């Protein structure tokens, strides 16, 4: 029985499960796949840089819904390898990353610059294995 002004505490049993993490791979060329990291290492809403076999870099992102994307890490407006440090968002339902330097937005699915139609960055296919 509770009296006015008293607090009733209840307990909920929590069970733990072991989560297995898939490995995230990207394809830097049509014939090859390379391991980037375990998917669980990606923080939703943030990017990481991955070094490609030819020395280029890819910016890899997981959005808040769990989808992963990979684009070239080089900002074509400045030449700096910084897109992995950009902010992700969406415009008209299209996911994008905004460069941390000059703020141009790049579509994460097509690589097209949303602020300058003549500029694109490479897009790399990603998969979980």
C-alpha positions, 0 to 999 in steps of 0.5 A, spaced: 500 500 500 502 506 498 500 513 501 500 520 498 507 523 497 510 516 497 514 513 491 514 506 489 520 503 486 519 497 481 525 493 479 526 490 472 530 484 470 535 485 465 538 480 460 544 481 457 546 478 450 552 477 446 552 482 440 556 479 434 559 485 430 559 485 423 565 487 419 565 493 414 568 493 408 568 497 402 570 497 395 576 501 392 575 498 385 570 494 381 574 487 383 576 488 390 573 489 397 577 491 403 576 491 411 575 497 414 573 496 421 568 492 425 561 496 424 560 497 432 566 501 432 562 506 428 559 512 432 552 514 428 553 521 426 560 521 425 565 519 420 572 515 420 578 516 415 580 509 412 587 509 408 586 505 401 591 501 398 593 506 393 594 511 398 587 515 397 583 516 403 575 514 404 571 517 409 566 512 412 560 514 415 554 511 419 548 515 420 543 515 426 538 510 422 544 505 421 546 506 414 553 506 412 556 510 406 563 511 404 566 517 399 572 520 398 575 524 404 578 529 400 575 536 400 575 538 392 575 545 394 581 545 399 584 539 397 584 537 405 583 530 407 577 532 412 570 530 409 570 524 415 570 530 420 564 533 417 557 533 420 552 529 417 545 531 415 539 530 410 536 535 405 530 533 401 531 526 404 538 525 401 543 524 406 549 529 406 556 530 409 558 538 410 565 539 409 568 542 416 572 547 412 568 551 407 561 547 409 559 545 402 555 539 402 556 532 399 551 527 397 553 521 401 549 516 396 552 520 389 558 524 391 554 530 388 556 537 391 549 540 393 552 547 393 555 546 386 553 541 381 559 541 377 563 538 383 563 531 385 567 526 390 568 519 389 563 514 392 565 507 394 560 501 395 560 498 402 557 492 405 557 488 412 560 481 412 
